[in-house]
Amino acid sequence: MAQTRSWAVAALILAAMAVAACSSDDGDPTAADPGGDDPTGTATAATAAPTEAATDGPSTPVTIPSLSEDIDALLSPFSSGFDPARIERIGQSGELSLGWVLSDMLRFVDSSDALTAIERAFWELTGEPEGSIRGWTTITNYLLAADVPAPDGYQRWKSMLYVRFGEEWAPFFDDADAEVDWRLVSWGGVGIDDRPVEEAHRPCFACIPTLNDPAVTDASGGDWYPDERLVFGVVVDGEARAYPKNQMEVHEMVNDTLGDRRIGLIYCTLCGTAQAFFTDELPEGIETPTGTFELRTSGLLSRSNKVMYEFHTFSFFDTFRGKAVSGPLQDVGLELEPVSVSVSTWAEWKAGHPDTTIVAEDGGLDRTYPLDPLGGRDDNGPIFPIGDVDPRLPVQDQVLGVRHNGATVAFPEVAARVAISAGDEVASDGIVVRLESGALRAFTEDGEPIATHQSFWFAWSQFFPETTVWGQS
């Protein structure tokens, strides 16, 4: 079944890309390329602000209950397409919350007629000028910026739509107790990685393939990787390992053993974030065939952050926090223990850790990895909807994010490096930042390490809006 649905997702991707090619004036994609998390997207973080007319609507609104049949028919797994007549009735309803239903349909739109109908319905629903807001990214940013609430029954409707295109997602959307704001969840343009553990070394069609237990070499065996290229370095109980960025851009997820501990290393390319967690401590009442957790890519996103899930329990995670937000792992309140990830050049990392290992050139899979798989995809800002952005820093600036003793602080990478190189102290709220092996690391005032990771500012500030910024009053 998984292979069948993978082919279905691939077919959807190609069909949606064809619709996008002949649609909106702003070049906003409605779907993604199978290469991973919409690498062909062109949207920016700019948000279309709602006008005052957006909340007025028609003088005789139609109530949501009267539209339930239309919406059920539009989103049903048994529907062969999106009926423009039913879409038009949503636009006439005057119920702005139904804009979320329109937005979700845009992500999976399958014809130019349906695309036109959805955009026209949105303009009528919001009172915005015809043609002023076009495409999935811009429309979704509009709804996010206005914090438009979801309509009653939204989780069920969203489940119907998503399961229509990928039935493996059903357990995520069907969990009534999930701690998820479903408005923020979107399709990342790829399928779910649900390959059996024993087949995880095989190619992953139409999904981002998790890399399990990669082959490694010593530092001298890593001469294939240019010294100036970035690695994500992890140290557990004195054992160091470097994960080349180019390989992580392909896999985005590694399950590995380091220092006799099982870890999961996640790289969200869209938010510039490499994180690691221990995955070998199962809570009471939770059992898995391997005795550890198996982290995978779901194919879904939340505010441009990859949504990981645990394969054995099918539990959804808030990846930034390592917190289970659905399924059996949510029921037991699991929050994974973080492990620090250092971002440095390969030259700096191996100089500081001469006994380090590094993932082998072929990853142990007999494959070739290009040095720049994404080709500058994220250079112009976020390519998925994120709503309003925190203006204190540019959206794509890298920050070292630290949470410690109730404090949440973002240390801008460039400014921190300059200050440390000049001999100045970089500290805030009992947190001290230093350079080690070319990477920014955080410590308590007593010198104890604090688990941290870097990310783009837009991502850190969205998940931790209470954050302060070092160097700003």
C-alpha positions as CSV (number, residue, x, y, z in Angstrom):
1,M,0.0,0.0,0.0
2,A,2.8,2.5,0.9
3,Q,4.4,2.0,-2.6
4,T,1.0,2.5,-4.2
5,R,0.3,5.7,-2.3
6,S,3.9,7.0,-3.1
7,W,3.0,6.7,-6.8
8,A,-0.2,8.6,-6.1
9,V,1.7,11.4,-4.3
10,A,4.2,11.6,-7.2
11,A,1.3,11.9,-9.7
12,L,-0.2,14.6,-7.6
13,I,3.0,16.6,-7.5
14,L,3.3,16.5,-11.3
15,A,-0.3,17.5,-11.8
16,A,-0.2,20.3,-9.3
17,M,3.1,21.7,-10.8
18,A,1.4,21.8,-14.2
19,V,-1.5,23.8,-12.7
20,A,0.9,26.1,-11.0
21,A,2.8,26.8,-14.2
22,C,-0.2,28.4,-15.8
23,S,-1.8,30.1,-12.9
24,S,-1.1,33.1,-10.6
25,D,0.6,36.2,-11.7
26,D,3.0,36.3,-8.8
27,G,4.6,33.0,-9.7
28,D,3.5,31.5,-6.4
29,P,3.7,27.7,-6.5
30,T,0.7,25.6,-5.6
31,A,2.6,22.4,-5.1
32,A,6.1,21.1,-4.9
33,D,8.8,19.1,-6.6
34,P,9.5,15.6,-5.4
35,G,13.1,16.6,-4.6
36,G,12.1,17.5,-1.1
37,D,10.1,20.2,0.7
38,D,9.3,22.3,-2.3
39,P,12.8,23.1,-3.6
40,T,11.3,25.0,-6.6
41,G,9.2,27.3,-4.4
42,T,9.6,31.1,-4.9
43,A,7.5,32.6,-2.2
44,T,8.9,35.0,0.4
45,A,8.0,35.9,3.9
46,A,6.1,39.0,2.8
47,T,2.5,38.9,4.1
48,A,-0.5,40.4,2.4
49,A,-2.2,42.4,5.1
50,P,-6.0,42.1,5.3
51,T,-7.9,45.3,4.4
52,E,-10.7,46.6,6.5
53,A,-13.3,45.1,4.1
54,A,-11.9,41.7,4.8
55,T,-14.2,41.2,7.8
56,D,-17.4,42.7,6.3
57,G,-18.5,40.0,3.9
58,P,-21.9,39.9,2.2
59,S,-25.0,41.3,3.9
60,T,-26.8,38.0,4.0
61,P,-24.2,35.4,5.0
62,V,-24.9,31.7,4.6
63,T,-24.3,29.7,7.7
64,I,-21.6,27.0,7.9
65,P,-24.1,24.2,8.6
66,S,-25.8,24.9,5.2
67,L,-22.4,24.4,3.5
68,S,-21.3,21.2,5.3
69,E,-22.6,19.1,2.5
70,D,-20.7,21.1,-0.1
71,I,-17.5,21.0,1.9
72,D,-17.8,17.3,2.6
73,A,-18.3,16.7,-1.1
74,L,-15.3,18.9,-2.1
75,L,-12.9,17.2,0.3
76,S,-14.2,13.6,0.2
77,P,-11.7,10.9,-0.7
78,F,-14.3,9.7,-3.2
79,S,-14.4,13.0,-5.0
80,S,-12.6,13.1,-8.4
81,G,-11.9,16.9,-8.3
82,F,-12.9,20.2,-6.8
83,D,-16.3,21.3,-8.0
84,P,-16.2,25.1,-8.9
85,A,-19.9,25.5,-8.2
86,R,-19.5,24.3,-4.6
87,I,-16.4,26.4,-4.2
88,E,-18.4,29.4,-5.3
89,R,-20.9,28.9,-2.5
90,I,-18.1,29.0,0.0
91,G,-17.1,32.4,-1.4
92,Q,-20.7,33.6,-1.0
93,S,-20.9,32.5,2.7
94,G,-19.4,35.5,4.4
95,E,-17.6,33.2,6.8
96,L,-14.0,34.2,6.8
97,S,-12.9,31.1,8.7
98,L,-13.8,29.0,5.6
99,G,-10.8,30.7,4.0
100,W,-8.8,27.8,5.6
101,V,-10.7,25.3,3.6
102,L,-10.0,27.2,0.4
103,S,-6.3,27.5,1.4
104,D,-6.0,23.7,2.0
105,M,-7.6,23.0,-1.4
106,L,-5.1,25.3,-3.1
107,R,-2.3,23.1,-1.9
108,F,-3.8,20.1,-3.7
109,V,-5.5,21.9,-6.6
110,D,-5.8,19.6,-9.6
111,S,-7.1,21.9,-12.4
112,S,-6.8,25.5,-13.6
113,D,-10.6,25.8,-13.4
114,A,-10.6,24.8,-9.7
115,L,-7.7,27.1,-9.1
116,T,-9.5,30.1,-10.6
117,A,-12.7,29.2,-8.6
118,I,-10.8,29.0,-5.3
119,E,-9.1,32.4,-5.8
120,R,-12.3,34.1,-6.8
121,A,-14.1,32.6,-3.8
122,F,-11.4,33.9,-1.6
123,W,-11.6,37.4,-3.0
124,E,-15.4,37.4,-2.5
125,L,-15.1,35.9,1.0
126,T,-12.6,38.5,2.2
127,G,-13.8,41.6,0.2
128,E,-10.3,42.0,-1.2
129,P,-10.0,43.4,-4.8
130,E,-10.2,40.8,-7.5
131,G,-6.7,39.6,-8.5
132,S,-5.0,41.2,-5.5
133,I,-4.1,38.0,-3.6
134,R,-3.2,35.0,-5.6
135,G,-1.7,31.6,-5.0
136,W,-1.5,29.2,-2.0
137,T,1.4,30.9,-0.3
138,T,0.0,34.4,-0.4
139,I,-3.5,33.4,0.6
140,T,-2.2,31.3,3.5
141,N,0.1,34.1,4.7
142,Y,-3.0,36.4,4.6
143,L,-4.9,34.1,6.9
144,L,-2.0,33.6,9.2
145,A,-1.3,37.3,9.5
146,A,-4.9,38.0,10.4
147,D,-5.0,35.1,12.8
148,V,-8.2,33.9,11.2
149,P,-9.7,31.2,13.4
150,A,-10.4,27.7,12.1
151,P,-14.1,26.8,11.4
152,D,-15.9,24.2,13.5
153,G,-15.1,20.8,12.2
154,Y,-11.9,21.9,10.6
155,Q,-9.8,19.0,11.7
156,R,-12.2,16.5,10.2
157,W,-12.3,18.4,6.9
158,K,-8.6,18.7,6.8
159,S,-8.3,15.0,7.5
160,M,-10.6,14.1,4.6
161,L,-8.6,16.2,2.2
162,Y,-5.1,15.0,3.3
163,V,-6.1,11.3,3.5
164,R,-7.6,11.6,0.0
165,F,-4.0,12.2,-1.3
166,G,-2.1,10.1,1.3
167,E,-4.0,7.7,3.5
168,E,-0.8,7.0,5.5
169,W,-1.4,10.4,7.1
170,A,-4.8,9.4,8.6
171,P,-3.5,8.6,12.2
172,F,-2.1,12.1,12.5
173,F,-5.3,13.9,11.5
174,D,-7.7,11.5,13.2
175,D,-6.3,12.0,16.7
176,A,-9.0,14.1,18.4
177,D,-6.6,14.8,21.3
178,A,-3.7,16.0,19.3
179,E,-2.1,19.3,20.5
180,V,-1.9,20.6,17.0
181,D,-3.0,23.9,15.5
182,W,-4.2,22.4,12.2
183,R,-4.2,25.8,10.5
184,L,-0.4,25.7,10.5
185,V,0.0,22.2,9.1
186,S,0.6,21.9,5.3
187,W,1.9,19.5,2.8
188,G,5.7,19.7,2.2
189,G,5.5,18.5,-1.4
190,V,6.8,14.9,-0.6
191,G,5.3,11.7,0.7
192,I,5.7,10.1,4.1
193,D,8.8,7.9,4.7
194,D,7.0,4.8,6.0
195,R,9.4,2.2,4.7
196,P,9.8,-0.8,7.0
197,V,12.9,-0.5,9.2
198,E,14.6,-3.5,7.5
199,E,14.1,-1.8,4.1
200,A,15.2,1.7,5.2
201,H,18.5,1.3,3.2
202,R,16.5,1.0,-0.1
203,P,15.5,4.1,-2.2
204,C,12.5,6.1,-1.0
205,F,10.2,7.0,-3.9
206,A,8.6,10.4,-3.6
207,C,9.7,10.9,0.0
208,I,12.7,12.2,1.9
209,P,14.7,9.1,2.9
210,T,15.8,8.8,6.5
211,L,19.4,7.5,6.8
212,N,19.8,4.8,9.4
213,D,23.2,3.8,10.9
214,P,25.3,5.4,8.1
215,A,28.8,4.0,7.3
216,V,31.5,6.2,8.8
217,T,35.3,6.7,8.4
218,D,37.9,8.4,10.5
219,A,38.9,12.0,9.8
220,S,41.5,11.1,7.2
221,G,38.9,9.1,5.4
222,G,36.8,12.2,5.1
223,D,39.2,13.9,2.7
224,W,36.4,13.6,0.1
225,Y,34.6,16.4,1.8
226,P,36.0,20.0,1.3
227,D,37.5,21.6,4.4
228,E,35.5,24.8,3.9
229,R,32.1,23.0,3.8
230,L,29.8,22.9,6.8
231,V,29.3,19.9,9.0
232,F,26.9,19.3,11.9
233,G,29.0,18.0,14.7
234,V,27.7,15.9,17.6
235,V,29.6,14.6,20.7
236,V,28.1,11.9,23.0
237,D,30.1,10.6,25.9
238,G,33.4,11.7,24.3
239,E,32.6,10.2,20.8
240,A,32.5,12.8,18.1
241,R,30.9,12.5,14.7
242,A,30.5,14.9,11.7
243,Y,27.5,14.8,9.5
244,P,28.2,16.7,6.2
245,K,25.6,19.3,5.4
246,N,25.2,18.1,1.8
247,Q,24.2,14.6,2.9
248,M,21.8,16.0,5.5
249,E,20.2,18.1,2.8
250,V,19.3,14.9,1.1
251,H,18.2,12.8,4.1
252,E,17.2,15.4,6.6
253,M,17.0,12.7,9.2
254,V,19.6,10.3,10.6
255,N,19.0,7.5,13.3
256,D,22.4,6.6,14.6
257,T,24.4,5.3,17.6
258,L,27.0,7.5,19.2
259,G,28.7,7.1,22.5
260,D,26.6,3.9,23.1
261,R,23.5,6.0,22.9
262,R,20.8,6.1,20.2
263,I,20.2,9.5,18.7
264,G,18.1,11.1,16.1
265,L,19.6,14.0,14.1
266,I,17.1,16.1,12.2
267,Y,17.9,18.8,9.7
268,C,15.1,21.1,8.6
269,T,16.5,22.6,5.4
270,L,13.6,25.1,5.2
271,C,14.4,26.7,8.6
272,G,18.1,26.1,8.6
273,T,17.9,24.0,11.8
274,A,19.9,20.9,12.8
275,Q,18.8,19.3,16.0
276,A,19.5,16.1,17.8
277,F,17.7,14.1,20.5
278,F,18.3,10.9,22.5
279,T,16.0,8.3,21.3
280,D,16.8,5.3,23.5
281,E,14.8,6.1,26.6
282,L,11.3,4.7,26.2
283,P,8.7,5.9,28.8
284,E,6.9,3.4,30.9
285,G,4.2,1.7,28.9
286,I,5.8,2.3,25.6
287,E,7.4,-0.6,23.7
288,T,8.9,-0.7,20.2
289,P,10.4,-3.7,18.3
290,T,13.9,-2.2,18.4
291,G,13.7,-0.8,22.0
292,T,14.3,2.7,20.6
293,F,12.5,5.3,18.7
294,E,12.7,5.6,14.9
295,L,12.4,9.2,13.8
296,R,11.1,9.8,10.2
297,T,10.0,12.5,7.9
298,S,6.2,12.8,7.6
299,G,6.1,14.9,4.4
300,L,4.2,17.6,6.4
301,L,5.3,21.0,7.6
302,S,4.3,23.4,10.4
303,R,5.2,27.0,9.7
304,S,7.9,25.9,7.3
305,N,9.3,23.5,10.0
306,K,9.5,19.9,9.1
307,V,7.2,17.7,11.1
308,M,8.9,14.5,12.2
309,Y,7.1,11.5,13.5
310,E,8.0,8.3,15.4
311,F,7.6,5.3,13.1
312,H,6.6,2.6,15.5
313,T,3.9,4.6,17.4
314,F,2.9,7.0,14.6
315,S,3.2,9.9,17.0
316,F,3.4,13.5,15.6
317,F,6.2,15.8,17.0
318,D,6.7,19.5,17.5
319,T,10.2,19.1,16.0
320,F,11.6,22.3,17.5
321,R,10.8,21.2,21.0
322,G,11.1,17.4,20.5
323,K,7.7,17.2,22.1
324,A,5.1,14.5,21.0
325,V,1.9,16.2,20.1
326,S,-0.2,13.2,19.0
327,G,-0.5,9.5,19.4
328,P,0.7,7.2,22.2
329,L,3.8,9.4,22.9
330,Q,1.7,12.4,23.5
331,D,-0.4,10.4,25.9
332,V,2.6,9.7,28.0
333,G,3.8,13.3,27.8
334,L,7.1,12.5,26.0
335,E,9.6,15.3,25.3
336,L,12.9,14.0,23.9
337,E,16.1,15.0,25.6
338,P,18.1,17.4,23.3
339,V,21.7,16.9,22.3
340,S,23.9,19.9,21.2
341,V,24.6,20.2,17.5
342,S,27.6,22.2,16.5
343,V,27.8,24.0,13.1
344,S,31.3,24.5,11.8
345,T,33.5,23.9,8.8
346,W,34.9,20.4,8.4
347,A,38.4,21.8,8.9
348,E,37.5,23.4,12.2
349,W,35.6,20.4,13.5
350,K,38.4,17.8,12.8
351,A,41.0,20.2,14.2
352,G,39.1,20.4,17.4
353,H,38.1,16.7,17.4
354,P,41.0,14.8,15.8
355,D,39.4,11.4,16.7
356,T,36.1,12.3,15.1
357,T,34.4,10.1,12.6
358,I,32.5,11.4,9.6
359,V,29.8,9.8,7.5
360,A,31.3,8.0,4.5
361,E,31.2,9.6,1.1
362,D,28.5,7.2,-0.1
363,G,26.6,7.1,3.2
364,G,27.0,3.4,3.2
365,L,24.3,3.3,0.5
366,D,26.6,3.2,-2.6
367,R,25.1,6.6,-3.8
368,T,26.5,9.9,-4.8
369,Y,25.7,13.2,-3.0
370,P,26.1,16.5,-4.8
371,L,27.9,19.2,-2.8
372,D,25.0,21.6,-3.2
373,P,21.8,19.6,-3.5
374,L,19.5,22.6,-3.0
375,G,21.2,25.1,-5.3
376,G,20.5,28.2,-3.2
377,R,16.8,27.3,-2.9
378,D,16.4,29.3,0.4
379,D,18.5,32.3,-0.5
380,N,15.5,34.6,-0.9
381,G,13.6,33.8,2.3
382,P,11.0,31.3,3.4
383,I,9.3,29.5,0.5
384,F,6.3,28.3,2.6
385,P,3.7,30.3,4.5
386,I,4.8,31.6,7.9
387,G,2.5,34.6,8.4
388,D,3.9,37.7,10.0
389,V,7.6,37.7,10.9
390,D,9.4,39.2,13.9
391,P,11.2,42.3,12.6
392,R,14.0,42.4,15.1
393,L,16.3,40.5,12.8
394,P,16.3,39.6,9.1
395,V,14.3,36.4,8.6
396,Q,17.2,34.3,7.3
397,D,19.8,35.4,9.8
398,Q,21.2,32.4,11.7
399,V,20.9,32.5,15.5
400,L,22.0,30.2,18.3
401,G,18.9,29.6,20.2
402,V,19.2,28.8,23.9
403,R,16.6,27.9,26.5
404,H,17.8,27.8,30.1
405,N,16.3,28.2,33.5
406,G,13.2,29.9,32.1
407,A,15.1,32.2,29.8
408,T,14.9,32.0,26.0
409,V,17.6,33.9,24.2
410,A,18.7,34.2,20.5
411,F,22.3,35.0,19.9
412,P,22.8,36.3,16.3
413,E,25.6,34.1,14.9
414,V,27.6,36.8,13.0
415,A,27.5,39.3,15.8
416,A,28.4,36.7,18.4
417,R,31.3,35.4,16.4
418,V,32.7,39.0,15.9
419,A,32.3,39.8,19.6
420,I,34.0,36.6,20.7
421,S,36.9,37.1,18.2
422,A,37.4,40.6,19.6
423,G,37.7,39.2,23.1
424,D,34.3,40.5,24.3
425,E,32.0,38.5,26.5
426,V,28.8,37.1,24.9
427,A,26.4,36.4,27.7
428,S,22.8,36.9,28.8
429,D,20.5,35.6,31.5
430,G,23.1,33.3,32.9
431,I,24.1,31.9,29.5
432,V,27.6,32.3,28.2
433,V,28.4,31.6,24.5
434,R,31.8,30.6,23.3
435,L,33.5,29.3,20.2
436,E,34.6,25.7,20.2
437,S,36.0,23.9,17.2
438,G,34.6,26.7,15.0
439,A,31.1,26.4,16.4
440,L,29.0,28.5,18.8
441,R,28.4,26.7,22.0
442,A,26.4,27.7,25.1
443,F,27.3,27.2,28.7
444,T,26.1,28.1,32.2
445,E,28.1,30.6,34.2
446,D,29.7,27.6,35.9
447,G,30.9,26.2,32.6
448,E,28.3,23.4,32.2
449,P,27.2,22.9,28.6
450,I,23.7,23.7,27.5
451,A,22.1,21.7,24.6
452,T,21.5,24.2,21.8
453,H,21.1,24.4,18.0
454,Q,21.2,27.1,15.4
455,S,18.3,28.1,13.1
456,F,17.0,30.8,10.9
457,W,15.6,33.7,12.9
458,F,12.1,33.4,11.5
459,A,11.9,29.8,12.7
460,W,13.3,30.4,16.2
461,S,11.1,33.5,16.8
462,Q,7.9,31.8,15.6
463,F,8.3,28.8,17.9
464,F,9.6,30.9,20.8
465,P,8.0,34.4,20.3
466,E,9.0,35.3,23.9
467,T,12.7,35.1,23.0
468,T,15.0,38.0,23.7
469,V,17.8,38.9,21.3
470,W,21.3,39.3,22.7
471,G,22.7,42.7,21.9
472,Q,19.2,44.4,21.7
473,S,17.7,46.2,24.6
